[in-house]
Amino acid sequence: NGSAARNTGTRASHGEIIGYLDDDDIFMPTKIEEQVKRLQEAHAINPRAAGVYCNIEKQGYKKANNANTTNKLEGNLSEAILIGEVRLNSSTILLYRFAFDAMDGWDERFLRHQDWEFCIRFFRKYEMVLACPSTCLVVKHHTPNFNTRYPEKMAQNMDFFLTEMMQDIEKMPKGKEILSRRYFNVAKHSFELKRYHEGREFLRKSLKYNSIGVKECWEL
C-alpha cells in the first residue's frame, strides 16, 4: 500500500530532508527549493518546526472538481486538517529525516487516510510551516480513488482511522464536532449503499458526540 511504498523509499534514501511524490501529482519547478528554504529558516528559529507543506492546484477528471487550496495556517495542524480548514497530502510535505525516524515511519496498517494518520502523529512532537502561501507548488490530478472503486470499504477504513486516532481527536477543542461529522458522513454513505445495520451503528456513534439538525436528518 501507499504507506509501505513510502517507508521503503525513505529507508533506502540518504537525504536529510524527505519528500514524496504520488503518481497523479506534479511538482512545480521551484517546489523543492522554496520548501527547503522555508523549512531550514523556520527550524533555525524553532527546533520543533520539522516539516513544511504547500498549496495544491487540483485538476479533476470532472471540470467541477478543479480548485486551488488556500492554506495559510502553520504550527500544529491536526485539528485543522480533520475539520477541513487545511488541505494537504503526502506530495505537499517535506520533513526532516529525524522526524520520520522518531515516528518510525508510516503506519502500514492504514489502507486509507494515511496522510491524516501520519500528520497527527507528526504533530504530537513537531510543527509544520507553509511555503509560498500565494502559490500552488503541487498540481494534483484527481482520478477515481479507492472509495470510488470500493465504496463498501469506505466506512470500514474511516471507522478504523477514527478508532485508532480517538485519543488524539478527543483532546482537540473541536474533537466532538469532528467525530460526529465523520461518523455521520459514514452513516449517510452506508444508508446509500443500503447497508442499514451499519448505517444505524455509525449514526449512533455520531449522536454520541453531537446531536444532528433537521438538515442532516433530511440528508439521511
N, C-alpha and C positions, 0 to 999 in steps of 0.2 A: 504493500500500500504506500501512500504518499509519505507517511512518517518513516517507514523503513528505508525508502529511497533517499530521503533527506539525511537520515542518520548514516547511511552507507557513504554518501558523498562527503559529508562533513568529516567523518573519521578517516577518510582517505586523503583529505586535504591537509595543507600545512600552514595556511594563512592565519594571521592574527585576527582578521575580520571575516565573518562568514556571511554569504548571501545565497539566495535561492532563486531559481527561475523555472516556473512551470511552463509546460509546452504550449499553453494557449496565451502566454503573456510575452510582451516585448519590452525590453529596456530602452529608454531614450538615451541618446549618445552620452549625455553628461550625468546620468543617474549615479553611477558608482563614484565618480569624482565629487559630486555635490554631497552625497550622503556620507562618504568617508570624512570629508572636511567638516561637516556639521557634527558628526559623532565624535571626532577627535577633539574638537573645540569644546563641546559640551562635557566630555569626560574629564578634560583637564580642569574644569571648574567644579564639576560634581561627579565624583567617582561612581555614584550609583547610576549615572547615565551610561548604560551599556548597550543600548540599541537605538536605531534610527529608522523611521519609516517615511513614506512619501505618499502623495496623492495619485489617484488612478483615473485614467481615461477609459471608460467602459464602452466597448463596441459590441453590441448584441447581435445575435443571429436574427433577432427581430429589431427593426429600427426603433421601436418604442423603448427598447432596453438601453439605448445609448444614454450615457450620463457620466458626468465627472464628479468625483468626490471632492469635498471642500473641507477636509480635515484641518483643524487648527490647534487641537489640544496636544499637550505634552505632559509627561510625568507618568503616573500610574493610570493606565487607560482601561483597566479590567472592566469596570462598570460601564464606561463609555462605549466599549465595544459591544457588550451584551445588550445595552439599551438602544444601540443604533446611532449614537452620537459620533462615533468614529468607525470608519470602514477601512479595513486593510486586509491583506492576505500575505502569504509567505513570500511572494515575489517583491513586495514593497519593503521588506525588512532587511537590514544589515545589523549584525550584532557581534560583539567581541566573543572570541572563542572561549574565554574563561567563563562567560555566562552559560554558553552551551554545555561546557564540561560540568559546571556546578549543578545544572538541571538534569544532567545525564541524558541530554538529547530529547528527541521527540518520543512521545508515548505511542508505541506501535499497536496498542490495543484499539486505538481510535481509527475507525474507517471514515468517519466524517467529523467535521468541527475540530480538526487537528490544529488549525491556526488559533482558534479561540483557546483551546486547552493549553497549547504551548505558551501563548501570551499570558494567560492567567498565572501559570507557574513562574514565568519570567518576572512578572510584576510583584511576586512575593518578595523578591530581593532587589530588583532593579527598576529603572525608569527608562522611558523612551522619549526621544526628541523627534521633531519633524523637520525635514529638509525641504526647502523651496515651497512654502505653503501655497504660493500662487501658481505653481507649475505642476503638471502631471508628468511624473518621471517614469511611469509604467503604463503601457496600453494593454488592457485586458480584453481578449476576445471571448465573449460569453458563448458557450456551447451548451447543449443539453447536458445536464450534470447527473451525478449519481441519483439524486432524488427524482429526476425526470425518468431515468431508466428503471429505477427500482423504487417506486413510490411506497411500496409496502414496508421498505426498510427505514423510511424517514423517521417514523415515530420511534422505532427501536433505537436508532442512533441518537436521536435527541434525548430520549429518556436516559440512555447510558451516559451521555455528556452531563446532563443536569444532576444525575445521581453522583457521579464521580466528583463534580465541582461544587456540590451542595454546600460544603463548609465555607468555601470562598464566597459563594454568592450570598449566603445568608448574612455575612458580615458587611455586605455593601449597603449603603444607605437606601438604595432603590432595589435591594435584593428581592423583597417580596413582589414588587411590581414585575421584575424580570422573570421570576419563576412563574408567576401567574400568567403572564403574557405568553411565555414559551410553551407552557403546558396547554394553554387554551388553543394556541395555533396547532399543536399536535392533535388535540381532541377534534378540532374542526376538520383537519385533514383525515383523521380516522373515520369520522362520520361520512365524509365524501367518498371514501373507499368502501362504505357500508360495513366497516368494522365497528359495529355499535358497542360491543362489550368493551373493546379497547378505548373507544371514544369516551364512554362513560367514566372509565377509570382515570383517564387523563383530565377530563373535566373536573372530576372530584379533586384531583391534585391541584388544579388551577384554583378552585374555590377555596382550598385550604389556605392559600396565601392572599387572596383578594376576591371580593365579590365582582360579579360581572353586570354590566348595564343592559338596557333594552337593546341597544345597537348590537352588542355581542350576542345576545340571545337570538336576535333576528338572523345573524350570520350563521348560527347553527341550524 
